[in-house]
Amino acid sequence: MRKLNGSYGRSILICICMGALLYCPDLSAQIDSAKAITFFGYIEGYYSYDLARPEDKLKPPCFYSFNRHNEPNINLAFLKGSYQGSRFRANAAFMAGTYSQYNLAREPGLLKNIFELNAGFKIGRKNIWLDAGVMPSHVGFEGAIGKDFWSLTRSLMAENSPYVETGIKLGYDTDNGKWYLAVLLLNGWQRIRKLPGYSMPSFGHQVQFKPNAKVVINSSSFVGTDYPDSVRRMRYFHNLFGTWQLNGKWGLQGAFDIGMEQEQKGSDRYHVWHTLLLGVQYRWTDRFRTALRAEYYRDKGGVMISSETGAPFSVAGLSANADYQLLRKLLWRIEMRGLFGQEEVFLKNGSGVQANSAITTSLSFYF
């Protein structure tokens, strides 16, 4: 569950930053005086055993994270530097691991190692920010940094929608912090470089509502394509999710995605896919917590997921997760996960099967 010439893209970002300096003549003084520079590091090692025992050591192609079988590995390791001032902000983070290897497989060379690379400036006195560069995706509630999410592995929903995006974002926070609104101009569907032969931009929106500290409701969309102009198929996608902390112990989350893509260029017929997720978490102590996740993914047109056997992909899944905080910055996790197809969509020993199961454990260190 991803191409503007590289030098041209960098030139655009430089121009935006130069524009910020022209718009805010005192920006340099603010940068010097704020001194709001922070660093963050993260490394997550894992071991996963797929009961299908794939000979090539790769789990089914619907997985892009924690997807190596029967070998200790690093899913994600990165170092990030951030600056946050009153009118200017910037982030730079570079990564390694199987997450970058497989999620950014379409990107050339060192672009696979960019986790974040963006800058932004505040417009006027309101909480309106214009950001540009490589940013975390505005779609969904599961991202790359495992410790921040209830389940060890990512859902099919997250794996097959963007984790990262490149473009320009105009965002607004209300003064009371309850609403966040954003519109985006993007290079495409999980792309750093723009696709060769692709002339049109893609677009997105995000609306997030936090009525209180316990509830988050989010709506995000993508409108664009992931094909060059010669075979362009328009894609329309929407994600809706909500999280609710009932109390200090219990938490609930739910999400629904729906997408549609033209069957052919100019066609009025569409392939439609959709996915549903429900999750619950219980905190037993400050150090120990467990979680359950149920999910369903249906993509019979094979837009996002093509099954290993060629059968239409329609799969339900269940995972059970336990986390223990060994030290303040050291987290151990273990998860059992099963996926169950309506048809034989997975492979085992070269033959089609309906189910796929795996057990995964990870250790995360962050500072």
DRENDO-1510 file (C-alpha; in Angstrom, 1 decimal, always signed):
<recs>
REC; n; res; u; v; w
REC; 1; MET; +0.0; +0.0; +0.0 .
REC; 2; ARG; +3.1; +4.7; -4.6 .
REC; 3; LYS; +7.7; +12.9; -11.2 .
REC; 4; LEU; +8.7; +17.0; -11.8 .
REC; 5; ASN; +12.4; +16.8; -12.5 .
REC; 6; GLY; +14.4; +16.6; -9.3 .
REC; 7; SER; +16.3; +19.8; -9.8 .
REC; 8; TYR; +13.2; +21.6; -11.0 .
REC; 9; GLY; +11.3; +20.5; -7.8 .
REC; 10; ARG; +14.2; +21.8; -5.7 .
REC; 11; SER; +14.1; +25.1; -7.5 .
REC; 12; ILE; +10.4; +25.5; -6.8 .
REC; 13; LEU; +11.0; +24.9; -3.1 .
REC; 14; ILE; +13.8; +27.4; -3.0 .
REC; 15; CYS; +11.6; +30.0; -4.7 .
REC; 16; ILE; +8.9; +29.5; -2.1 .
REC; 17; CYS; +11.4; +30.0; +0.7 .
REC; 18; MET; +12.7; +33.1; -1.0 .
REC; 19; GLY; +9.1; +34.3; -1.3 .
REC; 20; ALA; +8.7; +33.7; +2.5 .
REC; 21; LEU; +11.7; +35.9; +3.1 .
REC; 22; LEU; +10.3; +38.7; +0.9 .
REC; 23; TYR; +6.9; +38.4; +2.6 .
REC; 24; CYS; +8.4; +38.5; +6.1 .
REC; 25; PRO; +11.4; +41.0; +6.1 .
REC; 26; ASP; +12.1; +40.2; +9.7 .
REC; 27; LEU; +12.1; +36.5; +9.2 .
REC; 28; SER; +15.8; +36.1; +9.6 .
REC; 29; ALA; +15.8; +37.9; +12.9 .
REC; 30; GLN; +12.9; +35.6; +14.1 .
REC; 31; ILE; +14.8; +32.5; +13.1 .
REC; 32; ASP; +17.9; +33.7; +15.1 .
REC; 33; SER; +15.9; +34.7; +18.1 .
REC; 34; ALA; +13.5; +31.8; +18.4 .
REC; 35; LYS; +16.2; +29.1; +18.7 .
REC; 36; ALA; +13.4; +26.5; +18.5 .
REC; 37; ILE; +15.5; +23.7; +17.0 .
REC; 38; THR; +14.7; +20.1; +18.0 .
REC; 39; PHE; +16.0; +16.7; +17.0 .
REC; 40; PHE; +14.3; +13.3; +17.0 .
REC; 41; GLY; +15.6; +9.8; +16.3 .
REC; 42; TYR; +13.7; +6.6; +15.8 .
REC; 43; ILE; +14.7; +3.0; +15.1 .
REC; 44; GLU; +12.3; +0.0; +14.9 .
REC; 45; GLY; +13.7; -3.5; +14.4 .
REC; 46; TYR; +11.4; -6.5; +13.8 .
REC; 47; TYR; +11.1; -10.2; +13.2 .
REC; 48; SER; +8.1; -11.6; +11.4 .
REC; 49; TYR; +7.2; -15.2; +10.6 .
REC; 50; ASP; +4.7; -15.8; +7.8 .
REC; 51; LEU; +3.0; -19.2; +8.2 .
REC; 52; ALA; +3.0; -19.6; +4.4 .
REC; 53; ARG; +6.9; -19.6; +4.6 .
REC; 54; PRO; +7.5; -17.8; +1.3 .
REC; 55; GLU; +10.7; -18.8; -0.4 .
REC; 56; ASP; +11.6; -15.3; -1.5 .
REC; 57; LYS; +11.2; -14.0; +2.1 .
REC; 58; LEU; +8.5; -11.6; +1.1 .
REC; 59; LYS; +5.0; -11.5; +2.5 .
REC; 60; PRO; +2.0; -11.0; +0.1 .
REC; 61; PRO; +2.4; -7.9; -2.1 .
REC; 62; CYS; -0.4; -6.0; -0.2 .
REC; 63; PHE; +2.2; -5.4; +2.5 .
REC; 64; TYR; +5.0; -2.7; +2.3 .
REC; 65; SER; +6.0; -2.5; +6.0 .
REC; 66; PHE; +7.2; -5.3; +8.2 .
REC; 67; ASN; +7.1; -7.4; +5.1 .
REC; 68; ARG; +10.2; -9.6; +5.3 .
REC; 69; HIS; +9.7; -13.2; +6.4 .
REC; 70; ASN; +11.9; -15.1; +8.9 .
REC; 71; GLU; +14.8; -12.7; +9.2 .
REC; 72; PRO; +15.6; -10.0; +11.7 .
REC; 73; ASN; +15.4; -6.6; +10.0 .
REC; 74; ILE; +15.0; -2.8; +10.5 .
REC; 75; ASN; +11.6; -1.5; +9.4 .
REC; 76; LEU; +12.4; +2.1; +9.9 .
REC; 77; ALA; +15.3; +4.2; +11.2 .
REC; 78; PHE; +15.5; +7.9; +10.8 .
REC; 79; LEU; +17.0; +11.1; +12.2 .
REC; 80; LYS; +14.9; +14.3; +12.1 .
REC; 81; GLY; +15.8; +17.9; +12.7 .
REC; 82; SER; +13.0; +20.5; +13.0 .
REC; 83; TYR; +12.8; +24.3; +13.4 .
REC; 84; GLN; +9.6; +25.9; +14.7 .
REC; 85; GLY; +9.5; +29.7; +14.8 .
REC; 86; SER; +6.7; +32.2; +15.1 .
REC; 87; ARG; +6.5; +32.8; +11.3 .
REC; 88; PHE; +8.8; +30.1; +9.8 .
REC; 89; ARG; +9.2; +26.3; +10.2 .
REC; 90; ALA; +11.1; +23.5; +8.5 .
REC; 91; ASN; +11.7; +19.8; +8.8 .
REC; 92; ALA; +14.4; +17.5; +7.4 .
REC; 93; ALA; +14.5; +13.8; +8.1 .
REC; 94; PHE; +16.4; +11.0; +6.3 .
REC; 95; MET; +15.6; +7.3; +6.7 .
REC; 96; ALA; +16.6; +3.7; +6.0 .
REC; 97; GLY; +15.0; +0.3; +6.4 .
REC; 98; THR; +12.6; -2.0; +4.7 .
REC; 99; TYR; +9.8; +0.6; +5.0 .
REC; 100; SER; +11.7; +3.0; +2.7 .
REC; 101; GLN; +12.9; +0.2; +0.4 .
REC; 102; TYR; +9.4; -1.1; -0.5 .
REC; 103; ASN; +7.2; +1.9; +0.1 .
REC; 104; LEU; +9.3; +4.2; -2.1 .
REC; 105; ALA; +10.4; +1.5; -4.6 .
REC; 106; ARG; +9.3; +3.7; -7.5 .
REC; 107; GLU; +11.7; +6.6; -6.5 .
REC; 108; PRO; +15.2; +6.7; -7.8 .
REC; 109; GLY; +18.4; +6.7; -5.8 .
REC; 110; LEU; +18.6; +8.7; -2.6 .
REC; 111; LEU; +15.0; +10.0; -2.9 .
REC; 112; LYS; +14.1; +6.6; -1.3 .
REC; 113; ASN; +15.8; +7.9; +1.9 .
REC; 114; ILE; +13.8; +11.1; +2.3 .
REC; 115; PHE; +11.4; +10.8; +5.2 .
REC; 116; GLU; +10.6; +14.6; +5.4 .
REC; 117; LEU; +12.0; +17.6; +3.7 .
REC; 118; ASN; +9.7; +20.7; +3.9 .
REC; 119; ALA; +9.5; +24.3; +4.8 .
REC; 120; GLY; +6.6; +26.6; +5.6 .
REC; 121; PHE; +5.8; +30.2; +6.6 .
REC; 122; LYS; +2.9; +31.8; +8.3 .
REC; 123; ILE; +0.6; +34.1; +6.3 .
REC; 124; GLY; -0.6; +37.2; +8.2 .
REC; 125; ARG; -1.7; +37.1; +11.8 .
REC; 126; LYS; -4.1; +34.2; +11.6 .
REC; 127; ASN; -3.0; +30.5; +12.0 .
REC; 128; ILE; -2.6; +30.1; +8.3 .
REC; 129; TRP; +0.5; +28.3; +7.1 .
REC; 130; LEU; +1.9; +27.6; +3.6 .
REC; 131; ASP; +4.1; +24.5; +3.6 .
REC; 132; ALA; +6.0; +23.0; +0.6 .
REC; 133; GLY; +8.1; +19.9; +0.1 .
REC; 134; VAL; +8.0; +16.2; +1.1 .
REC; 135; MET; +5.5; +15.8; +3.9 .
REC; 136; PRO; +3.6; +13.0; +5.7 .
REC; 137; SER; +0.4; +12.1; +4.0 .
REC; 138; HIS; -2.8; +14.0; +4.9 .
REC; 139; VAL; -4.7; +10.7; +4.4 .
REC; 140; GLY; -5.5; +8.2; +7.2 .
REC; 141; PHE; -4.5; +7.9; +10.8 .
REC; 142; GLU; -1.8; +5.2; +10.6 .
REC; 143; GLY; +1.6; +6.5; +9.5 .
REC; 144; ALA; +5.2; +5.2; +9.4 .
REC; 145; ILE; +6.2; +5.7; +13.1 .
REC; 146; GLY; +5.0; +2.5; +14.7 .
REC; 147; LYS; +5.1; +3.5; +18.3 .
REC; 148; ASP; +2.4; +6.1; +17.7 .
REC; 149; PHE; -0.3; +3.6; +16.6 .
REC; 150; TRP; -2.2; +0.9; +18.4 .
REC; 151; SER; -1.2; -2.1; +16.3 .
REC; 152; LEU; +2.3; -3.2; +15.5 .
REC; 153; THR; +1.7; -3.7; +11.7 .
REC; 154; ARG; -0.1; -1.3; +9.5 .
REC; 155; SER; -3.6; -2.0; +8.2 .
REC; 156; LEU; -4.4; -2.9; +4.6 .
REC; 157; MET; -6.0; +0.5; +4.5 .
REC; 158; ALA; -2.8; +2.3; +5.4 .
REC; 159; GLU; -0.5; +0.1; +3.4 .
REC; 160; ASN; -2.4; +0.8; +0.2 .
REC; 161; SER; -2.9; +4.5; +0.5 .
REC; 162; PRO; -0.2; +7.2; +0.7 .
REC; 163; TYR; +2.3; +7.4; +3.6 .
REC; 164; VAL; +4.1; +10.4; +2.0 .
REC; 165; GLU; +3.4; +13.2; -0.4 .
REC; 166; THR; +5.2; +16.0; -2.2 .
REC; 167; GLY; +3.6; +19.3; -2.9 .
REC; 168; ILE; +2.2; +22.5; -1.4 .
REC; 169; LYS; -0.3; +22.7; +1.5 .
REC; 170; LEU; -2.3; +25.6; +2.7 .
REC; 171; GLY; -3.6; +24.9; +6.2 .
REC; 172; TYR; -5.6; +26.8; +8.8 .
REC; 173; ASP; -6.1; +26.1; +12.5 .
REC; 174; THR; -8.9; +27.9; +14.4 .
REC; 175; ASP; -7.9; +29.8; +17.5 .
REC; 176; ASN; -9.7; +27.4; +19.8 .
REC; 177; GLY; -7.8; +24.4; +18.2 .
REC; 178; LYS; -11.0; +22.5; +17.4 .
REC; 179; TRP; -10.8; +22.8; +13.6 .
REC; 180; TYR; -8.1; +22.2; +11.1 .
REC; 181; LEU; -8.7; +22.9; +7.3 .
REC; 182; ALA; -6.2; +22.3; +4.5 .
REC; 183; VAL; -6.0; +22.2; +0.7 .
REC; 184; LEU; -3.2; +20.6; -1.2 .
REC; 185; LEU; -1.5; +20.6; -4.6 .
REC; 186; LEU; +0.4; +17.4; -5.0 .
REC; 187; ASN; +2.8; +15.6; -7.4 .
REC; 188; GLY; +0.7; +12.5; -7.3 .
REC; 189; TRP; -0.3; +9.4; -5.3 .
REC; 190; GLN; +2.6; +8.7; -2.9 .
REC; 191; ARG; +5.3; +10.2; -5.1 .
REC; 192; ILE; +8.3; +12.4; -4.4 .
REC; 193; ARG; +9.2; +12.9; -8.0 .
REC; 194; LYS; +6.5; +13.6; -10.5 .
REC; 195; LEU; +5.7; +10.8; -12.9 .
REC; 196; PRO; +7.4; +11.3; -16.3 .
REC; 197; GLY; +4.9; +12.2; -19.0 .
REC; 198; TYR; +2.4; +13.5; -16.5 .
REC; 199; SER; +1.5; +17.1; -16.8 .
REC; 200; MET; -1.4; +17.7; -14.5 .
REC; 201; PRO; -1.2; +18.1; -10.7 .
REC; 202; SER; -3.2; +16.2; -8.1 .
REC; 203; PHE; -5.3; +17.8; -5.4 .
REC; 204; GLY; -6.4; +17.0; -1.8 .
REC; 205; HIS; -8.3; +18.3; +1.1 .
REC; 206; GLN; -8.3; +17.7; +4.9 .
REC; 207; VAL; -10.9; +18.7; +7.5 .
REC; 208; GLN; -10.2; +17.7; +11.1 .
REC; 209; PHE; -12.5; +18.3; +14.1 .
REC; 210; LYS; -11.4; +18.0; +17.7 .
REC; 211; PRO; -14.5; +18.9; +19.9 .
REC; 212; ASN; -12.4; +18.0; +23.0 .
REC; 213; ALA; -9.2; +16.2; +24.0 .
REC; 214; LYS; -10.8; +12.8; +23.7 .
REC; 215; VAL; -12.3; +12.9; +20.2 .
REC; 216; VAL; -10.8; +13.3; +16.7 .
REC; 217; ILE; -12.8; +13.2; +13.4 .
REC; 218; ASN; -11.0; +13.6; +10.1 .
REC; 219; SER; -12.1; +13.8; +6.4 .
REC; 220; SER; -9.4; +13.7; +3.7 .
REC; 221; SER; -9.5; +13.3; -0.1 .
REC; 222; PHE; -7.3; +12.8; -3.2 .
REC; 223; VAL; -8.2; +13.8; -6.7 .
REC; 224; GLY; -5.8; +13.1; -9.5 .
REC; 225; THR; -4.1; +10.2; -11.3 .
REC; 226; ASP; -1.1; +7.9; -11.1 .
REC; 227; TYR; -0.6; +7.4; -14.8 .
REC; 228; PRO; +1.1; +9.5; -17.6 .
REC; 229; ASP; -1.0; +11.6; -19.8 .
REC; 230; SER; -1.1; +9.1; -22.6 .
REC; 231; VAL; -3.1; +6.6; -20.5 .
REC; 232; ARG; -4.4; +8.9; -17.8 .
REC; 233; ARG; -7.1; +7.3; -15.6 .
REC; 234; MET; -8.6; +9.7; -13.1 .
REC; 235; ARG; -8.7; +8.6; -9.4 .
REC; 236; TYR; -11.0; +9.9; -6.7 .
REC; 237; PHE; -10.5; +8.8; -3.1 .
REC; 238; HIS; -11.9; +9.7; +0.3 .
REC; 239; ASN; -10.9; +8.7; +3.8 .
REC; 240; LEU; -12.9; +9.2; +6.9 .
REC; 241; PHE; -11.7; +8.2; +10.4 .
REC; 242; GLY; -12.4; +8.9; +14.0 .
REC; 243; THR; -10.8; +8.1; +17.4 .
REC; 244; TRP; -12.3; +8.3; +20.8 .
REC; 245; GLN; -10.6; +7.9; +24.2 .
REC; 246; LEU; -13.4; +6.8; +26.4 .
REC; 247; ASN; -11.3; +7.2; +29.5 .
REC; 248; GLY; -7.8; +6.5; +30.7 .
REC; 249; LYS; -8.1; +2.8; +29.9 .
REC; 250; TRP; -10.3; +2.3; +26.8 .
REC; 251; GLY; -9.9; +3.8; +23.3 .
REC; 252; LEU; -11.9; +3.2; +20.1 .
REC; 253; GLN; -11.1; +4.0; +16.5 .
REC; 254; GLY; -12.9; +3.5; +13.2 .
REC; 255; ALA; -12.1; +4.3; +9.5 .
REC; 256; PHE; -13.7; +4.0; +6.1 .
REC; 257; ASP; -12.1; +4.5; +2.7 .
REC; 258; ILE; -13.7; +4.5; -0.7 .
REC; 259; GLY; -11.9; +5.1; -4.0 .
REC; 260; MET; -12.8; +4.9; -7.7 .
REC; 261; GLU; -10.6; +5.0; -10.8 .
REC; 262; GLN; -11.5; +5.0; -14.5 .
REC; 263; GLU; -11.3; +1.6; -16.2 .
REC; 264; GLN; -9.6; +3.3; -19.2 .
REC; 265; LYS; -8.7; +6.9; -20.2 .
REC; 266; GLY; -11.8; +8.9; -20.9 .
REC; 267; SER; -14.1; +6.0; -19.7 .
REC; 268; ASP; -17.3; +6.6; -17.8 .
REC; 269; ARG; -16.9; +3.2; -16.1 .
REC; 270; TYR; -15.0; +3.0; -12.9 .
REC; 271; HIS; -13.3; +0.4; -10.7 .
REC; 272; VAL; -14.4; +1.0; -7.1 .
REC; 273; TRP; -12.6; -0.2; -3.9 .
REC; 274; HIS; -13.4; +0.3; -0.3 .
REC; 275; THR; -12.1; -0.6; +3.1 .
REC; 276; LEU; -13.4; -0.6; +6.7 .
REC; 277; LEU; -11.5; -0.7; +10.0 .
REC; 278; LEU; -12.5; -0.9; +13.6 .
REC; 279; GLY; -10.0; -1.0; +16.5 .
REC; 280; VAL; -10.1; -1.0; +20.3 .
REC; 281; GLN; -7.3; -0.5; +22.8 .
REC; 282; TYR; -7.1; -1.2; +26.5 .
REC; 283; ARG; -4.4; +0.2; +28.8 .
REC; 284; TRP; -3.8; -2.2; +31.7 .
REC; 285; THR; -1.0; -0.2; +33.3 .
REC; 286; ASP; +1.2; +2.8; +32.3 .
REC; 287; ARG; +3.6; +0.3; +30.8 .
REC; 288; PHE; +1.3; -2.4; +29.3 .
REC; 289; ARG; -1.5; -2.2; +26.8 .
REC; 290; THR; -3.3; -4.5; +24.3 .
REC; 291; ALA; -5.3; -3.8; +21.1 .
REC; 292; LEU; -7.6; -5.6; +18.6 .
REC; 293; ARG; -8.1; -4.5; +15.0 .
REC; 294; ALA; -10.7; -5.8; +12.6 .
REC; 295; GLU; -10.5; -4.8; +8.9 .
REC; 296; TYR; -12.1; -5.5; +5.6 .
REC; 297; TYR; -10.7; -4.6; +2.1 .
REC; 298; ARG; -12.5; -5.1; -1.2 .
REC; 299; ASP; -10.7; -4.3; -4.5 .
REC; 300; LYS; -12.2; -6.5; -7.1 .
REC; 301; GLY; -10.8; -4.3; -9.9 .
REC; 302; GLY; -7.3; -4.7; -8.7 .
REC; 303; VAL; -6.6; -0.9; -8.6 .
REC; 304; MET; -4.6; -0.9; -5.3 .
REC; 305; ILE; -4.2; -4.6; -4.6 .
REC; 306; SER; -3.8; -7.4; -7.2 .
REC; 307; SER; -4.0; -10.8; -5.6 .
REC; 308; GLU; -1.2; -13.3; -6.0 .
REC; 309; THR; -3.5; -15.7; -7.8 .
REC; 310; GLY; -5.4; -13.3; -10.0 .
REC; 311; ALA; -8.6; -13.8; -8.1 .
REC; 312; PRO; -10.5; -10.6; -7.1 .
REC; 313; PHE; -9.2; -9.3; -3.8 .
REC; 314; SER; -11.8; -9.3; -1.1 .
REC; 315; VAL; -10.3; -9.9; +2.4 .
REC; 316; ALA; -11.2; -9.7; +6.0 .
REC; 317; GLY; -8.6; -9.5; +8.7 .
REC; 318; LEU; -8.1; -9.6; +12.5 .
REC; 319; SER; -5.0; -8.8; +14.6 .
REC; 320; ALA; -4.3; -9.0; +18.3 .
REC; 321; ASN; -1.5; -6.8; +19.7 .
REC; 322; ALA; +0.4; -6.5; +23.1 .
REC; 323; ASP; +2.8; -3.7; +23.9 .
REC; 324; TYR; +5.2; -3.4; +26.9 .
REC; 325; GLN; +7.2; -0.2; +27.6 .
REC; 326; LEU; +10.5; -1.7; +28.8 .
REC; 327; LEU; +12.0; +1.7; +29.4 .
REC; 328; ARG; +10.8; +5.3; +28.9 .
REC; 329; LYS; +12.1; +5.3; +25.3 .
REC; 330; LEU; +12.1; +1.6; +24.6 .
REC; 331; LEU; +8.9; -0.3; +23.4 .
REC; 332; TRP; +8.5; -4.0; +22.8 .
REC; 333; ARG; +5.5; -5.3; +20.8 .
REC; 334; ILE; +4.1; -8.5; +19.6 .
REC; 335; GLU; +1.2; -9.2; +17.2 .
REC; 336; MET; -0.7; -12.1; +15.7 .
REC; 337; ARG; -2.5; -11.4; +12.5 .
REC; 338; GLY; -4.7; -13.3; +10.1 .
REC; 339; LEU; -6.2; -12.4; +6.7 .
REC; 340; PHE; -9.1; -14.4; +5.2 .
REC; 341; GLY; -10.2; -14.1; +1.6 .
REC; 342; GLN; -13.5; -14.9; +0.0 .
REC; 343; GLU; -11.5; -16.6; -2.7 .
REC; 344; GLU; -8.0; -18.0; -3.0 .
REC; 345; VAL; -6.1; -14.8; -3.1 .
REC; 346; PHE; -2.8; -15.8; -1.4 .
REC; 347; LEU; -0.1; -18.3; -2.2 .
REC; 348; LYS; +1.3; -21.1; -0.1 .
REC; 349; ASN; +3.8; -23.6; -1.6 .
REC; 350; GLY; +2.9; -22.4; -5.1 .
REC; 351; SER; -0.9; -23.1; -4.6 .
REC; 352; GLY; -3.7; -20.7; -4.0 .
REC; 353; VAL; -5.1; -20.5; -0.5 .
REC; 354; GLN; -7.7; -18.3; +1.2 .
REC; 355; ALA; -5.9; -17.3; +4.3 .
REC; 356; ASN; -2.6; -15.8; +5.3 .
REC; 357; SER; -1.3; -15.6; +8.9 .
REC; 358; ALA; +1.8; -14.2; +10.5 .
REC; 359; ILE; +3.3; -13.4; +13.9 .
REC; 360; THR; +5.5; -10.3; +14.3 .
REC; 361; THR; +7.5; -8.8; +17.1 .
REC; 362; SER; +9.3; -5.5; +17.2 .
REC; 363; LEU; +11.5; -3.3; +19.4 .
REC; 364; SER; +11.4; +0.5; +19.0 .
REC; 365; PHE; +13.9; +2.9; +20.5 .
REC; 366; TYR; +13.4; +6.7; +20.1 .
REC; 367; PHE; +15.0; +9.9; +21.5 .
</recs>
